Amino acid sequence: MTQAFNMADLSTALPEVVLSLVAMVILMLDFIVPKGRRDWLGYLSVLGVLLTLMVLFPQWGATQSAFSGQYLIDPFALFFKIVFLASAGLIILMSIGYLRGEGADKGEFYALILFATLGMMLMASAVDLLILYIGLETMSICIYTLAGFLKRERRSNEAALKFLLMGGFSSAIILYGMVMLYGLTGATGLKEIASALTADTLSNPALILAMVMLAAGFGFKIAAVPFHMYIPDVYEGAPTPITALLSAASEIAGLVILLRVFLVAIPGLQDRWALLFYVLSLLTMTVGNVVAIAQSNIKRMLAYSSIAHIGYLLIGVVAGRELGISAVLLYTVVYALMTLGAFAMVILLCVGGVKGERIDDFTGLAQRSPMAAAAMLILLLSLAGVPPTAGFVGKLYLFGAAIERGYVLLALIAVVNSAISLFYYMKVAVAMYMRDLPPAGLALSPSRPLRVVLFVTVVGTLAIGIYPGPFLDLAKFSIAGLW
């Protein structure tokens, strides 16, 4: 009976098992493959991601628990696992040429990305505080290492150290909040916690403190204001593919566990935590957009842009209910696509002595490569929320959910912030289209995998913007049974 039980658990967690095995194979092969010929380890990693997706898809539509109810397969978890795996595959593709150019073609880079993705997948399926924390630390430790992967660059070392210190600090805050929840309820399962919270417990100051500590800890993980101060330096110093991983996957993973914990474990405090996230949303979108205006480094600009987009996503958390949470799921897909595309464009210019990290480095790109400039323009318009791009559709549903719940002022401030963001996004467009190509010209990366990433992200951004219906239906289906 015990053996059958264990086999059933492993069958439920088969995608995670497959991804772990692929990552370990990559690590072993790294000792065998000679330096300079490790590009194919990247392609093998992408094949591993595709294999994991193939194992994952048969689970779609099912709801099944494992490991004594601590691990759950449901549409919500599967939705985000697909987002994480797709993001990891695209990030690995954009890393192949980048690592070769930096002289850092090491197989452990791809293995660490796969292990970080494994942590995100565990977080998506976690319905117990212990599994949630294990997944969070698995992801975090891998990303700390990846942020400092370019050991000879001082900025990369600085980014890793800052990220490690702030990440460890935020993890401790989350752990304290979890301990307080356990002390009040005697349970670590999210639904068990909700069942144990009585009317007397809901008014307990210790529960309010636990809620605030969890919100603060998760606020660090998703880079919400005022917990965002380390993010611009980490974005600027980390290798650009890892910056994309932080923006398009790690922050989304933090949002996933935030939704799980607050919607499932402490729904009785929704009036209070909704007010808390209302304030965080206002601060995050406003500070992110206003400070982004002053940036000349495009990675720092995109860092503040990411902070602003987290503010938009928190609108859906505040709105709650089916429309608000489904809008959050839709916008995570949109956000991942357009952010990955934007960082792929930065990598496209990271050759020939031009790092592509300053807005001025994009000067004359339309003359050098009209297709690349058009791709960047589409991604920028989507980030700003201009129709007919996916960014417009995502914001439309988020703002609509806020208005439906009566948060009209929040929606109006979000619209004003979107208008502000158009200013700094168009600074890049002006550099590409309205300035002459410098005499030295622009050198673009010849990496074909990188161009595949750009094609996928731009086409995906336009497809969702033009025909969003199926994607919204998918998001609505994925939140069924979440509460």
Secondary structure, 3 states (H helix, E strand, C coil): CHHHHHHHHHHHCHHHHHHHHHHHHHHHHHCCCCCCCCHHHHHHHHHHHHHHHHHHHHHCCCCEEECCCCEEECHHHHHHHHHHHHHHHHHHHHHHHHHHHHCCCCHHHHHHHHHHHHHHHHHHHECEHHHHHHHHHHHHHHHHHHHCCCCCCHHHHHHHHHHHHHHHHHHHHHHHHHHHHHHHHCCCEHHHHHHHCCHHHHCCHHHHHHHHHHHHHHHHHHCCCCCCCCHHHHHHHCCHHHHHHHHHHHHHHHHHHHHHHHHHHCHHHHHHHHHHHHHHHHHHHHHHHHHHCCCCEHHHHHHHHHHHHHHHHHHHHHHCHHHHHHHHHHHHHHHHHHHHHHHHHHHHCCECCECCCEHHHHCCHHHHCHHHHHHHHHHHHHHHCCCCCHHHHHHHHHHHHHHHCCCHHHHHHHHHHHHHHHHHHHHHHHHHHCCCCCCCCCCCCCCHHHHHHHHHHHHHHHHHHHCCHHHHHHHHHHCCCCC
